[in-house]
């Protein structure tokens, strides 16, 4: 039994030393091989190790941050992905694509504050980017839809108070109108960007009707 323990320790020690001897280039090759096989989880770990090895060697490989972010994204590690894509942006590597992936990472990770800030910066630099605009349109629609749905709920409640409590009816109706007003700029901006977005025209028409904007 003792011999087995000693052998296990020796094997572990040798493998640890072997891992420590690997260079950034070694890890990068491992990552590339795994990437080609679409084994993104393994590629992510290898690329991460390559970045750490580069740091120890005092070098920077800008493409590694983008590739690591992509593998993290494909592995659904959205927080990690956004971190690497933002670093890729800072290094000026594939900035537009990095912004797109960073924005989608924040979106999938439900970090909406970071998503909004990233979209603002990205569109100030790439105002004609169709992919960034699509993400922005979707974000605006979601914001507007939140207010629209609240307004719809208030209208339903108000409808039950028309005769039983006229004062509460008016309050609910006014509250619904406020929600429609809040929804309007988001939905109009989204419509300017992507008028064919599913359910967007219907929601916008609903807001116009709720605000009595017949001319629209």
N, C-alpha and C positions, 0 to 999 in steps of 0.2 A: 504493500500500500504506500509506504514511504517513497519507494522508487517511482511509483506513478505520479506522486505529488511533485517530486523533484523534476521529473521529465516535463510535467505540465508547466511548472515554473520556468524551466529552461526554454520551452517552446514559446511561452508568452513573452519572455524577455527578448528572445531573438526576433520575434515578430514586431515587438515594440521598437527595437533598435532599427529594424528594417524600415518601419514607417517613418522614424525620425530621419533616416538617411535620404528619404525621398525629397526631390527638389520640386520647385513650382512646375517645372516642365513635365516631370513625371505625373504629378497630379492633374495637370492640364490634359495630358494624353489620356489618362484614365477617364477624365470627364468627357473628352471628345468621343472616345469609344462608346461610352455609355449613352451619350447623346445620340450617336448614330443608330444605336439600338432602341432608341426612344425610352431608355431607362432613365427618366428624368430625375428620379429621387437619388439614384447613385451618382448621376452627373452633377447634381446640385452639391452633394457632399464633397465630391472630388474638386469641383471648381472653388468651393469655399476653402478647402485645404490649400489650393493653389494660391488663392489671394493671401491667406495667412503666411504661406511660405514666401511669397513675394515681399510681404511686409518685413519678414525677418532678414531677407536678402537685401532689403532697401530699394526694391524696384516696384514699379506700378505697371500693370497690364490693363489698360483701359477697357479692352474688349471683354475681359473676364467678368467685370461687374455686370455688364449687359447680359452675358451668357448665363451667369449665375442667377440673375433676376428672372430670366426666361425659364430656366429649369425650376426655380422656386414657384413661379406662376403656374407652370404645367403640373406641378406637384401639389397645387392648391395651398401653398404656403404664402398667402397673400401679404402678410405683414413683412416677411423676409423679402418677398419680391419687390415690394414698393421701396424698401430700404436700398436695395441694390440698383434699382432703376433710377432712383433719385441721385445716387452716387454717380451713375453713368451720365446723368444730365450735368452734374457738377463738373465732370471731367470732359464734357463736350463730345461724348461719343454717341452717335446715332440719337441725337437729342429729340427729334420729333417722335421717333418710334419709342424712345424711352419714356417720353411724356405720355404717349398713348397707353403703354403697358402700365406705367405708374398709376395713371388715372383709373384704369380698369382694375388694378390691384386694390386701390382704395375703395372702389365701388363694391367689388366682391367681398372685401373685408369689412364693409359697412362703416368705413371711416369717412363719413360724408363731409366733415369739416376740412379734412386734408384733401379730399376730392375737389371740393369747390376752390380751394386755394391753388391747387395744382392746375386745374382747368383755366383759372384766371391768368396764371403765369404762362401757361402753354399757348393759349390763344392770343396773348399779347405778342408772342414771337411767331406763331404760325396761324394767323387768322383765317387762312384759306384751307387749312387741313380738314379734309372731309371726315376723317375718322374722329378727330377731336371735336368737330362740330356735332357729329352724331352723338357722342357721349354727352356733350353739353345740352343738346336738345332733349335727350332722354332725362337728364337731371332736372332741367327746367320743367318738363312735363310732370315728373314725379312730385316736384314741389307744388306746382299748380293743382295737381290732382288731389293732393292732400287737403287743400283748402276747399276745393270743389266738393269732395266727398263730405266734408264737415257741413258745408252749406246744404247739401242734399238731405243729410240727417236732420238738420234743424228745420228744414221745410216740412219734412214728414211729421215731426213733432208738432210744429205749428198748425198743421192741417187738422190735428185732433183737438185743437184749442179754439177754433174759430167761434164756436157758439158757447162753449163752456167757460172760457176765460179770455175774453177779447184783449185784455191788457197783456197777458202772457203771450198771446198770439202775436201781438205787435212787436214785443221784445224778441221773440224767436225769429220773427221775420227780419227784423233789423240786424240781428246777429248773423243770419244767413246772408244778408246783403253784404255785410262786412267781409265775410269769407269769400264771397264771389269777387269782391273788389281786390282782395289779397291774391286770389288765383289769377286774375286777369293778366297782369304783366308777365307772369311766368309762362302762361299758355300762349300769349301772343308772341313772345320771344321764341318759344319753341316752334311755333307755327311758321315763323319767318325762316327758321333754319331748316326745318323738315316738315312741310305741310302734309305729307302723306303718312306721317306716323300713325300707327293704329290707335284708334279711339281719341286721338287728339282733336280732330275737327268737331266731333260730337261733343266733347267736353267744352270746347270753346263756344260752340253754339249754345250750350246749356248755360254758360256764364253770361253770355249776351242776353239771353232770355231772362235770366234771374235778375239782371240789372236793368231790364227794360230797354236795352239798346237795340231797338228794332231796325235802325239804319244799318247795323252790322250784319 
